[in-house]
Amino acid sequence: MAVETLDGLTAVVTGASSGVGAAAARKMAAMGASVVVVGREVTRTRAVADEVGGTALPADFARFSEVRELAQHLNSRLPRIDILVNNAGVVSPQRETTPDGHELTVQVNFLSSFLLTSLLWEKLLKAPSALVINTSSSLYRFGRLDPDDLDMNRSRYGQMRSYNASKLASVVHAAEINRRAPDTVTAVAFHPGTVRSGLDRNSALVTAVKASWIGRRLTQSPEEGAEPIIGITTTDRSRLRNVFYNRLEPEPLRAPAADPDLGARLWQRAHELTHAST
């Protein structure tokens, strides 16, 4: 059974200055949720927040310091968090190193989301039924993940190799949350489809292909990409028995995402790299 309103619920959506995140923020606000809009670009983040009647909190997930500052603001302002959408993401054509010393894609797509979730843990526990949604990709099944080498310092960098690994990490993160969390917290990961959004902002070729006539027919709009978030959010928590959703369809986890040993190792390593509190 799906709920028809999000009245009284507080949602935090990262990567919400445009694309899937902005579309999800608009829909959740229209359904009655109080939405905190988190985005890297200050002007667009504030514009989306103004549009939905929410709060704007700009943050660059390539910097742990900004993630910590974001968490501090959220913890001081919100009595609880009902929905946390970890949607911030990037694809980098070349290896880039963040100010924290990590490969850009893995930090933005996974480590910073892990850190934020950990820092907001107590607020999630205060909700009667909290939901953590990680934006992943069906490409996670092609990912190779070594918790001791998340930055791929011991292997040659590849744009999709890094992206796939980061999306596998986000699925493993959701599965491990479910192993560690009480019954009041549920975590899922999902594939939004191939969306025409700012995710590929660093690749002029991919952006141009998606904007072409054939590209538009083969890809999803941000609104279509946000549909799984809304579908998951409005589903009765007791019915969310799957960790991964391909668009709106639940799928069994592909190996090695279901491996509890990998989940525990990834959790421990991410905790060490981010100095998370949980």
N, C-alpha and C positions, 0 to 999 in steps of 0.2 A: 504494500500500500504506500503510495506517495503522498507526502504532505503538500499542501497547496499554498502555504504561507511560511515565511521565515521571520515573522513578527517576534520581536524580543531577542533575536539571536545576534551575536556579534561575530562578524567575519573579517579576517585579515587576508588580503590577497596581494601577493608579491608579483612583480613583473606586470603590474596593472596599469602602467602609463599608456599602453596601447595593446593591440592584438587580443589574444585569448583572455588575458588577465583583465583588461578593460571591459571586454564583453561580459565576462563572468561577474564583475563588480556591478555593472549596470543591471543585469538580470537579478542578482541577489538583492540589490537595493530596491528594485521594482517589486520584489516579493516581500519586502518589509524588513530585511536585515539592516543592521547598522554596519556599514562597511568602512574599513580602513584601507585606503588605497596606497600601496607601496610601489614605488618605481624609481628607476635610475635617473630619468630626465625630469628635472624639477618642474618646469612649466607644464608639461603634459600630465604629470602626476597630479598637479593641483587642478588642472582643467577637468580631469576625470572625476576627481573628488568633488569638485563644485557641481558637476553635472549630476552626480548620484546623491548629493547631499551628505557626503561622507567626510572623512578626515584624510588629509594628505600627509604622508610621511616619506619623503624622498630618502633613498638609500641605495648605494652602489654595492652590489654583492661581490664585487672584486676586492672589497676592503672589509676585513673582519671588524675593524674599528667602527665602521658605519653600521654593520649588522648589530653589533653590541649596543650602539647608541639607539638604534631602532628598537631593540628589545627593551632597553631601559625606558624609552618613551611609552611603549605599549604596556609594560608592567606597572608603570606609575599611573596610567590613565584608565586602564580597563579593569573592571572587577573580575572578568572572566573572558575566555575566548572559546566560542562554540565551534568555529570553523577556521582552520588555517590552511590556506591554499599556497603551497610552495611552487610557484609558477615561474619565478625568475629563471631566465635561461639565455644561453649564448652558444653560437658555433663559431669557432675561430679557425680561419684557413691556415694560419701559421701558429707555431708554438709561441705563446706569450706568457710571461711570468707576472703574477700580481705583486703588489707591494708586500704581500705577506709571504712571498716566495713560492707560491704554488702555480701550477699550470692553470691558465685562465678558465678553461671550460670546466674542469673538475671542481674548481672552487665555486664558480657561479652556479653551476647546475646541481652540485651536491653538497660540498663542504659548508657553504654559507647557509643553505637550507637546513642542514643537520644542526648547525650552531644555533640558528634562530629557533628551531623547534625545541632544542634543549633548553634554551634560555627562557622560553615561554611555557615550559612544562607545567609549572605550578598553576598558571592561568588556565591551561587546558584541563587540569585535574579539577578545577573549581566548577567546570560546566557539568550539568547533569548527563550530557551525552555529547562529547567532543569528537570532532572529525578532522583528521589531517589528510589532505589530498596532495599528492606529489604528481606534478606533471612530468610524465616520462615519455616513452616512445616504444612502439612495437620493435624498434631496432635494438632494444635492450637484449633481445635474444642472441644478437651477434656480438655482444660485448664480452670483453675479457677483463676480469677484475682481479688485481693483486693488491690487497690492502696494504702490503708493505711497499708498494710502488705506485701509489695513486697518481702521482705526478708524471709517471712514465719516464723517469730519468734513466731507467735501464733499458729502454726500448726506443725505437725510432718513432717520432711523433707523426701521427696521421690525423687529419681533421675528423674523419668519421670514426676512427679507432678511439679517439678521445671522447667524442660525443656519445658513441654507443656505450662505452664504459661508464660514463657519467649517468646515463639513463638506466643502466643496470644497477648502479649504486642507489639510485632513487627508489627502485623497486625493492631491492634488498632492505633499504632503510624502512620502507613501509611495512614489510613483513616482520622485521625485527621489532618495530614499535609494537605490533600486535602481540609478539611474544612477551614483551616486557611490561606493557601497559595494563592497568586494571580494565575491567569490563566497560568502564565509562568512556574510554578512549578507543577510537577505531581509526586505522590508517589504511588508505588505498593509494594505488598509483594507476595512472591511465594514459592511454595514447589518444591525443586529440585529433589524429589524422594529419595529413600534410597541409599545413595551414599557411595562408598568405598573411604573414606577419613580419614583425621586425626581427625575428630570431636570426634571419639570414642577412642582417644589415651589413655584415662584414664581407659579404660575397655579392658583388654587383651582378655576376652572371646568374646565380640562383635567383636573385631578386627579379631580374629581367625575365627569366623563364617563367616564374610563377605569375608574373603580371601579363604574360602573353595570352592570346585567346585560348590556345590549347591548355596552357598552364592553369588558367582559371577554371576550365572544365574538369581538370583532374585534381584540383585541390579544394580545400574547404575555406570558407570565410572565417574570420575570427569568431563570429557569432556561432557558426556551426562547430568550430573547434571548442567552444565553451559549453556546448550542450552536455558533454559527459560530466562536467563539474556540477551543473545544475541537476542532472539526473541522479548523480551520486548523493548530492546534498539533500535532495528531497526524498530519497529512499529511506524507508524505515531502517534504522541501524541494525536491527536483528536480521535483516535480509541481506546485509552486506557481508556475505560469507567469502567472497573472493578478494584477493589482494590486488589483482590486476584487471583492468577493464580496457578492452580495445574499442575505442569510441564508447558505445553504450553496452557492449556485449562483454559479460564476464568471461575470462579465460583462465585456465589452470596455469600456474607459474611454470615457465620453462627453466630447465636446469641452466646455470647453477643458482638461480634466484631463490629457490625454495630451500637451499641448504642452510640449516641453522648454524653450522660451524662457520660458514662464510659470513652470515649475518652477525655473529658474535665478534668475529675478527674485524669486520668492517666497522662495527660500532666502536670497538676499543680503539682502533687506529684513528678514526675520525675524531673521537674524543681527545686523543693525544694531540692531533694536529690543530684542532680548533680551541683547545683548552676549554671545552664546554663544561657546563656545570652539572650536566646529567649524563 
